[in-house]
Structures are given as structure tokens and as C-alpha cells.
């Protein structure tokens, strides 16, 4: 993180009046950002050593940087965590919740090092685990992405993911600071993932004219739908990175045809976010500089300086991290097949990664959640949590491109508000989906 504060100090002197961050209603220059971060850090140095951050926009940027500069353990509080998960997060980490910025002046941006952060992953059980990341991991990740993306002062980054997420902390805060790029934080565009309407995202992008943005797959689906309906595509874009879950190859291809330079990425908190990234004009993800990826018994294993220190309260992590994700490497390019513990085994002996079948359903903007279920009769049922009538003809076309053994035998359309179907993280609970299948024997 030392490079981040050195860059901030440099920009504050060389470009004091230029806008560093804007969040729709307010903006902050490089000089103002440096002053507020340094001042808040002087207060935080005399406060709790573990701080939970639940703020938004520019206040979250300042608080994150100030707490790091003060040598605190930073614990971002994700917006999508349930009240029970938040309570567990604070109790488990011993964090004091910070929901407002301390106002102070003075101080410097000299960072001695030693701060770390705990990133809580919701996991499949809903009980968060704390991933410990320090200067080594964050420094390696910032350097690797800087080399892979080559950001510069000419870039404009559009931030539409929550700043409590590690990926957005790195791509939306630290990278722009190191590069001297402007970051525009748009909660309105980010809200598309809840509204199911990508027109606001498309409108904001047309107004902001970003060069780079990072999206969740659902946001890409909605943006593509808005473009299909006539929304303009900014010709300023050079990279639209998409990650967090598998993306339909057909959706990626359509997005590129429409003018969005989409590149799929793969990573996880245990590896300090991104481990591999595709090129906007190519297929297959390439490991980031400094990251080593290999396949052992079909499982993706990552190694390098970005691997976490360990889980909070557990033994330190030593060496490579076995991700639990299945994948393959061919000609140096990574393909992710799905979670090892989620694989479906059919009576034919074929293994199916449900994530890739579900991704074809999630390419429809009407479907915010989907789950593939295997019945006792060896039938595959794709459960569609549909907010409105989906385009079944287009869905059948996408599903028809899958291998025969992976194609669903039936579809079951349900209300996405079905109790427990959507976990706090926004993904489907396949156990709940299986219950819905059992209680609805007639599938459409």
C-alpha cells in the first residue's frame, strides 16, 4: 500500500486542483483527498485498532485510506450481508463500527506499513469467514493489475460495485490513485442490479464516458439489454471487466458485438481478488503477472505473493491455495468449470458444473437468479427465479449450445422472492431450489 500513499502525495502536489473522485453529488480533488486522509488518520491512530467501515461514496474512500494509513485493521462491511452476518463479522473481528468520518487536519501521508484488512466472504453456508490481507498481498495485486491493464492519468473509471467489496477497493480506489486516474462512483448505476433495469447504468456510462469499469455478470446482462433497446455505447471504453461468477459465452460475444470491450476475470478473496484476466479481444483468461496457476486433480491451485495470510482465527496459510474451483489450463489460458462441491454427477457418469448452465439463464435480464437441480430420477431441472416473463426461445437456443448431457430436461419458473431462494450474497441456494422442484412436480 506504500505505493498508493506515495502516489496520492505526488498528485496532491503536482495536480492539486484536479478531481480525484466524484460520487454524483460531490467531488474531491487530489489535494483535498490527501488533506482529509492525513487528518482523519491522526484521529484514528488514537482510536480502536480494528475498525469496521460501513460508509458509501467518497466518505468510504477517505475512511479506508485513513484507517490504512493509521495502521488499523480495516474490516469493510458488505451491504449485502444479513443483520446476523454483520453481527458475526463485528464480533468475530472485534471491530468497532465506523459510520461517520472523523474531521481533523494536519498529518502526513508517510505510511510505515503494517496495516491489514479482513475481507469476509459469505461462502455457501452463509457464515462469513475473514480473509486476512496485508501490504504484501495488496501491493502484489496492485502491481499485477497495473501491468495487465496499464491504467494512466487519461483513464476515467466508473465504479458501480460496492466499495466494501475487495475487487472494487482495488480497482476503484487503489489503482486509480496509483495511476492518477479519475474515479466516478455511481450508486445509481450500481442499483441496476436490484432494479433489474440497465437503462440507468447505460445512461450514466454515456454521460461519464468512462474508459474502464468492472461489473458483476448481472450488470452486464442488464447493460446489454439496455443497448439492445437503443441505449448508446460510449466509444471511450477500452475495458469492461466482468467477474464474480461465470458469464454466458454468448452474452460476452453479444456484448462485444454491441461495442462493449468485455474481458472476463477470475479470482477470489483468498488470492486478493483477481488471479486471471482475459483480453477484451480474445478468449481464455491469462494468469496475472506474478500469479502462478496450476491444476491438481482438476482443481485450480493458485500461488504467489497475493495469496492470503490465512483466515482470521485459524492457522496461517502457508504456500499455495487450493481454491475449491474446478478448471483446466490449455495453452496458458484458464477455463473455470465450477465449484468442486457443487458438481453434479449424472447416472451416465458425466460431471456437470451447474454454474455454467445457470449462467445461460442469467443472461436473460428477466432472471436474477437460477439454480440447476438433479432429481432422484436423474433429471436435470433448471429453476428460474423470474421477475417477469423470460425470453424462453432465446434461453432454449443458449441451452442448446451446451453438451447434450448438460442440457436441462425441464424448466421450472418460480418467484425469485421464494423464501430462502436468494442468499444474502445474491446467488441461488440450490438446496432451496431442490425443495421447490420436489414440491412442483410439473416443470414447464
N, C-alpha and C positions, 0 to 999 in steps of 0.2 A: 504493500500500500504506500510505501515511501514515494514511489513514482507519481502517485495521484496527488499527494500534497505538494511535491516539488513542482508539478505542472500547474496546479492551482495558484501557487505563489508566483510562478512565472507569468501566467496570464493576467493576474491581478496588477502586475507592474507594466507589462507590455501592451495589454488591451483592456485597461481598467473599465472603460465605458461600454464595451461590447456585451451583449446579452449572453449569459451562460445558460440559464434555464428560464423557461416560461411555462406557466401552467394554465393558460386560458385567461385568468383574471389578473394575474400579476406576473412580473418578470424580475430577474435578479442579474446584475452584471457580475463580471468576474471579480471586480474589486469589492462589491457588496457581499458576494458569496464568501470570499476569503475573510472579510472582516467578521461576518456573522458566525462562520465556522470557528474561527480562532476565539472569538468572545464566548460562545457557548461552551467551548472546550474548557475554558478556565473555570467555569462553574461546575461542569461535570466532573472535573478532576477531584473536586471536594465532595462529590456525592456518591451514590451507590456504584459499585464496581460492575454490576450486571444490570443492564437496562433493557427493558422490553419496549420496542418502538411501535406505536400504533398511530401514525400520522399519515398524511397524504400530501402529494404535490411537493412544492418547494420546501415546506417545513420538514418533510421526511428526508429530503436530500441533505438539508443542513444538519438535522439531528443525527443522521447516520454518519456523516463525515465528522461532526464534532465529537460524538461518542467514541469513534475510532481514534481520532487524534488524542483524546483524553486517556487512551489506553484501556477503555472499558471493554467488557464482553458485551457485544451487541446481539440482541435477540429480536429480530423482526417478527411482528405478529401478523400472520396472513389473514386477509379479510375473509377468506372462505372457511376458516376454522370455526367449528361449532363452539358455543359457550363452554362446553365441557372440555374441548380440546384446548381452548385458550387457558382455562383454569389449570389444566395439566401442564401446559407449556410454562406458565409462570412459576408453578410450584416446583416443577422438575428442574428448571434452570436457576431458580432463586432470584429471578429478575424483578426489579421494581418497574412498574409500568409507567412509561413516559408518554403523555398525550398532548403535551404543550412544550414549546421550546423555551429554555431559559434565555433571558435577554441580558447581554453583557457586552462589554467592549474590552479591547486590549488582547494581548496574547499573540503568539506567532503560530506559523504553520510547520514548525520544526517537529517532525514525527520521529520519536525514538524507536518505534516498533513495539511489538508485543501485544497489540490488541488482537482479539479474535472475535468470531461470531458463531452463534449456534443457529443453524437452519433446521427448522422442524419439518419433517416430511410426514404427510398424513398417512402414507402407506395403505395397504389393502385392508387392514383391520380397523383403521380409523384412530388408532392410538399413536400419536406422533412420537417420532424418535428424533433426538437432537444430534445433528451432524456438526462436528467442530471443525472450523476452517480458520486458518490464521494467515499471516503475511506470506508464508511460502506458497500456499495454495492460490490465494488471490493474486499474488504477484505473477505466478506462473500462468494463470488463466488470462489475466490482462495482457501479458506479453504475447501469449499464443494467439489470442483473438486479434490483437493489433497487427500481428504478422499475417493472419489469414484474411482479415477484412480490409486492412490498410486504411483506417479512418484518418481524416485530416480536418483542418480548420474549415474547409469548404463544405463539410457534411452538415446535414440537419437531421437529427434523429427524432423520430416520432415515437413517443413512449405511450403504449396502450395496455401494458400489462401492469399489475400491481407492483409497487416498489418494494413490497415486503417479500417478493419472490427473488431468489438469488439471481436468476437469469437477468432480471431487469435491473437489479442493483449493479451488476457488472456491465451490461450492455447500455443501460440507460443513464448511469451515473458515472462510473469509473472510467469507462472507455471514452465517452465524450470529453471528460476533463483532461485525460492524458492527451487526447488528440486536439483539444481546443475547439471541439465542435459544439454547436448549439443543440440543446435538447428541448423539445416541446412536449410537455406532459399533457395528455388529453384524457381526463376521466370520462368525458362524453363519448369519445370514440371507443374507449375501453369498455363502456357499458353495453356495447352491442352484443357482447357475449351473454348478457342477461335478457336484453330486449328481443333478441332473435332477428334484428333488423340491422343490416350492414350499411344502410344509407348514411348514417351519421359518420361512421368510420370513413366511408368514401368521400363525404363532403369535407371532413376535417383534413384528410390527406390531400385533397385538391387545393385547399386553402393554404396549408402549411408547406406543401411541396417538399416533402422530406426526401432525403437520399437513401436513408436506411431505416428500417423498422423491424421489430421482432413480434411475431404473432403466435397465438395458440391456434391449433388447427381449426377450431370452431370459428375464430375470427376470419381466417382465410376463406372458409366456406361462405360466410355472410358477405364478405367483401366481393367475392366472385359473383354471388347472386346479385349484388347491387350493380356491378359493372354490366352484367347481362341485361339488367333493366335500364341501362342507359347512363349510369354514373361514369364520370370521366376518370381516366387513369393518369396520374401525374407522370409526365415524361422525365421528371427529376430522379425517379427511383433507380438505384443501382443494385439494391439488395433488399429482399423481403425474406428474412429467415423465419422458419416455422419449426417449432419443436414442442416437446412435452408429451406427445402421443403420435402414433402412426398417422400418416396422411395418405389419402387415396391417391395412387399414381395418376389416375385420370383427372383428379382435381388439380394436382400440380401441373399436369400438361395443359389443362384448360386455362389455368391462371397465367401460365407463361404465354399462351397464345393470345390472351387478352392484354398482355403488356406488363404483367407483374413479374419481376425477376426473382422467382421463388427459389429458395435453397433450403432443403430440409436439414435439420440438425439432430444430433443425438447426444444426450448427456444425462447426468443425474447429480443430485446434490453431493453424493459421496465422492464424486470426481470434480467437485467445484464447478458444476454446471456443464458446459459444452465439452465433449470429447471428440466429436467428429462433425464435419460440416460439408455439405455438398456445394458445388458451384452452381450459380444461377442458370448456367447454360449446359449443365451436364447431369448425369445420373450417378448415384452412388455417393456415399459420404466418405470423406477422406479424413483420417485422424489429424487433429490439430498438431502443430509443431510442439514437440516436447512430450506428446502423449504416445504411449505405446498401447496398442490394442491387439489382443490375440484371442483365439477361440480355443477353449478347452472343453471337450465333450459337448460341443455345441453351444457352450455358454460364453458370453462376452466377458473378457477379463481386461481391465484397464490398469495401467501402471504409469508412474511418472510423478512429478512434483505436485501435481494438482490433487492427488488422492488425499482424502480427509485424514485428520489426526485420529479420528475414531468417533464413536457415538458417546454422547455425554453419559457418564456413569457406568461406562463399560470399558473393557480393556482397550488400550491404544491400538490403532490399526498399524500393522507392520507389513509393508510390501504391497503387492498388487491387490486390487479389489475385484472380487467375483461378484458381478452385478446382479445375477439372477435373471438377466435377459438372454434370450437365445438369439444367435445371429450367425452370419457367415462372412468371411473375407474372401474376396476374389479380385485379383489384380490390384490389391491395396485399397479396395473400396469396401465399405462396411454396409451390410444389409441387416437390419434388425427384424427379427421374426416374431418376437413377443416374449412375454414373461414365462419363465420356466414353470412356475407354479400355476400358471393359467392355461397351459397347453391342454388341448382336448384330444383324447385318443379314441378313435373310432374302432369298431369291431374289425374293420379291414386292416388295422394296424397302422393306419395313417395318423400322423400328428398334425393338428391344426392349431395355429396361433389365432385365437379369437380376435385379437386386436386388429388384424388386417382385414378380416371380414367386416367387423364393426366400422372400420374406417370408411368403407364404401357406403355404408348407411349414413354416416356422419357427414358425408359430402353433400347431403341434402340439407338446406337451411331450415327445413321444417322439423328436422330430427336432432334435438340437442343431446340425446343420449340413446345408446344402443347396446345390446348385450347378446352374445351368441351362447346358446344353451344346447347341450346334448341330452336328449331324453333317454329313458331306460330302454326304449325301443331302437336306439341308435339313430334317432332322427335329429337333425340339426334344425333348431328353431331360432330365427333371428328376431329378437324382441326389439321393437321400435317404439321408443318413447317420443311420440309425435305431438308437437304443439299445434299443428294443423295438418291438413291432408298432404302427405308427401307425394312426390312425383314417382309413382311406383314403376312406370315404364322405364324411366331413366335409371332407377335403382336396379331393376332387373337386368338392364344392359351392363351396368358396372359389375354386378354379381356374376353375370355370365362370363366375364373375363377371368374369373377365378378358376383354379383347378376344379375339376368335377367333384372330387371328394370333399372340397371345402365349401361348395355351394349349399346354402340353406335349403332344407326340404320344405320349409314353411316360414311364413312371416306372421308375427303377432304384433298388432298395433295396440299400444296401451297409452294411458295418460302418463306423461312424464312426471306428474305430481304424485304418482302411486307411492304409497308410504315406503320410504327407505330405498327406492329405486336409484335415486341420485345421491351419492355420498357427498359429504361437505366439500370434497375436492372437485366435484362436478362430474366425476366419472360414474359409470354404472356399477351397481352391486350385482354381480351375476347370480349370487345366491337368491336375492330377491326376485330377479328375473326368472330363475328356475321355478320359484314358487308360483309366479304369475302364469307360467306355462302349464304347470300342473293343475292350476285352477281354471284354466281356459283351454279345454281340450280341442276346441275348434280354432285352428290358425288360418288366417287369411292368406 
